Amino acid sequence: MSEEIQHGALYVVSTPIGNLDDITLRAVRILGSVDCIAAEDTRTTKVLLDHLGIRKPLVSYYSYNEQRRAASLIAALRQGSSVAVVTDAGTPGISDPAYVLIREAVEAGIAVIASPGPSALLAALVVSGLPADRFVFEGFLPVKKGRKTRFEALAGETRTIVIYESPHRIEKTLNEVLQFMGDRQVALVRELTKKFEEVRRGPVSRVSREVGGRPPRGEYVLVIAGTSYRHGALSAQEDES
């Protein structure tokens, strides 16, 4: 059943993390019906909209203009416009600036409606082979200040830990996991849902050796076993599709 778009509502729309076929039917309807779309990178979102045959006004909304742009979008919402906010990939508000707009909309009494869908966090967690019933998501760890402190705090975490990491820091991060947390079982997931999707599972010492010296490509999700994980070592596995 097709839903009627609410005037003056903010729609938080999840978009594919790689494979464009992962878009939901509801997301397509919403993106094709709202008055405008606030996008982290309008060029990236335009590729998706062109694929879907959707033409809608795009407004850039990213980490360096989030405060100023949030104010103008809230004003438009108060005047009755319907707005969809999207990130470059996945669910808005998770490690991206959509959180600021969502918070401002909630505080302004504006309806905020989620259109659930793809999430790199959940996709990596469920294919990791590590417990997914209880987990903690850390997003991107501090680059410099506070990084060591964060690792030391996570060393005692009993739940499965999920972090995002850039390709240029992944080797360093794997070495730091080994240094501060010991030779934990991990799953390193790269290029989820894309042609060169890859999952490496095993002790962090081995995964670090396998990754070392390779050209840094793609975005990574690192899933780390918590201290309560006692089910033995995962089998070595590397999947490509």
Number of C-alpha atoms within 10 A of each C-alpha: 4 8 9 9 16 16 16 21 23 28 25 25 26 26 28 21 22 19 13 15 11 14 21 18 10 16 20 17 15 23 22 18 20 21 20 20 26 26 22 24 17 20 13 13 21 18 12 17 16 10 11 15 11 14 13 14 11 19 17 16 25 20 12 9 11 17 15 10 18 22 14 11 22 22 15 17 21 17 11 14 18 23 28 26 26 26 28 21 18 21 26 24 18 15 13 16 20 24 15 14 22 23 14 16 22 12 9 13 10 17 16 16 14 15 17 17 17 21 18 23 19 14 15 21 22 13 14 24 16 23 18 15 8 10 19 17 15 14 17 13 16 13 9 7 9 10 13 15 12 14 18 14 12 19 16 12 16 15 21 22 24 22 16 20 18 15 15 13 12 21 20 12 17 22 19 16 21 15 13 16 21 14 17 18 23 29 28 23 26 23 19 22 19 15 11 13 16 19 22 24 26 21 21 24 18 17 20 21 13 12 15 15 9 9 9 15 11 16 16 23 26 24 28 28 25 24 15 12 16 8 8 7 13 15 11 12 12 14 11 13 9
